[in-house]
């Protein structure tokens, strides 16, 4: 599957990637679908730490679907709801997103609860990324499960443990 870009500025692969994903919200939405398993519009709207506006979210979701990063299907549990799923090109963004998180952990004032997953993925290396991408393919594309331990489960457990530790630690 090829990602669609309206009018490329140049054929440079870095330029084209930035054009496809370089707005303020696209990678955040993909992150929330990928790592937060937020698959419905309402979940993406209310559960994001960044507080995206409803009109911006609706616009970016349309653009991400049109570009080929997300697919949208009807939710069988509710006539008016839709489910957003990652496409293969979006799943292949895992290594890029891991590297963005690693850079951010080194150079920006991150919070421990939101940095723990980035740390685990960086430390887990390419083998963990491949396992996570396989897990995403099962959840979003319907491929058979690999039977390996859940990377998403490990990331969620580490996040929850960090939150619990932070709640127990008295303020300085």
N, C-alpha and C positions, 0 to 999 in steps of 0.2 A: 504494500500500500504506500502510495506517495502522498505526502502532505501537500495541501493546496495553499499557494500564496498568490494573492491577486496580481500585483505587478512588482517583481523583484527589482531591487536597486542594482544588484549585480549578481553574478553567479557564484560569488564567494560562499563557501559553506558556512562560515561563521556569520556572515551577513544574513544569509537565508534563515539560519536557525534563530538569530535575534529577531528577524522580521516575523517569524512564525510564533515566537514565544515571548518577545521582548516587551510587551505592554506590562503595566503594573500588576495585573491580576491573573493572567493566564496560568503561570506556573504555580501560583497560590491555589487556584482552583484544582489544577492537576494534583498538587500535593495533598489537598484535602480529600480528593477521591482516592488517591493512591495510598496514603498513610492513615487517613481517618475513616476510610470506608464510608464516606459521605456520598451517597448515590442519588439522593433526591434533592430537588431545588431547595426545599425548606431546610434540610439538614445543612446544606452548603451555606445558606443564608444565616441561620441562627447559631451554628456551632463554630464558625470560623473565628479564630482569635483576632483576625484583622478587621472585622466589622465591615464587610463589603456592602455597599448599597444595593437594594433590590434591582434597580434598573441597570446597574453596572453588571451585576451577576447574570441577569437575563441576557444582556448583550454579549458578554464573554462566553457564556455557554453556547449561544447560537454560533459564535465565531469558532469556538473549539470543535463543535460538531461539523460545521462547514469545512474547516481546515482538515478534518480527519483525525483529530486527537481523541475525540469522544464519540460514542454512538449513543443514541437515545432510543429507548424502547418503552412501550406502555407497561405500566405496573399492573399485573393481573389482580392485585388486591384492591385497586381503586381506579375507577375510570378516568379520573382527571389527573392522576399522578404519572410521572415518567421516571424511569431509572436511567441514570447516566453510567456508562461503562467506558473504561479505557480501551483504546485500540492498541494494536501491536506497536505502532510507532510511539505512542505515549508510554507504554510499558518499557520500551527501550530507553526512555529518559532516566531510568533509575540511576545508572552510573553518573550521569550529569548532575542529577539532584543530590546524590550523595556527595559529590565533589563541591557543589555549592554550599551544602551544609558544613562540610569539613572546613572550607575557607572561612565561612561565617563564624564557626567556633573559634578559629585561630585569631581572627582580626576584628570581631565585633562584640559588643557587650551582651551576649546571649544569656538567657535564664536557664538554670540547670534542668528544669522540667521539660523545656522545649528543646534542649540541646542533647538530651540523653539518647534519643533515637538516632540522631546524626552521628554521635560518637560510636554507638554500637555498629552502625552500618559501615562507618569508616574503618573501624577496627576489624570488622568481619571480612572486609575485602571482597574481591570479585566473586569468590565462591558463595558468599552470603547474598550478594546482589543477584546472582543467577537463580538461587533458590527463591528469593523474594519475587523475581520476575516470573518464575514458574508458578508461584502461588497466585500472583495477580492474573496470569493467563487462565488459571482455573476459575478464579472468582469472576473475571470479566469476560472471558472469551469462551468459557465452558470446556477447556481442555481437561483431560483426566488428571486427578491429583497425583503428585509424585510419591506421596507417602513419607516425605521427609518432614522433620519437625517444623512447625509453623514459625516463620520469621516474624510475621505480623504479630503473632501471639507473644513472642519474646520482646518485641519492641513495645507492645502495649503493657506488658508486665513491668518492664523497666521504667516506663513513664509513670505508671501507677505507684511503683515503689518509690520513685523520686518524689512524687507528690506527697506521699505519706511521710517520707523523711523530712521534707520541707515543712510540713504541718507540725511535726514534732520538735523541730529546731526553733528555740526561742529567738526572737529578733535581736540583732546586735545592738 
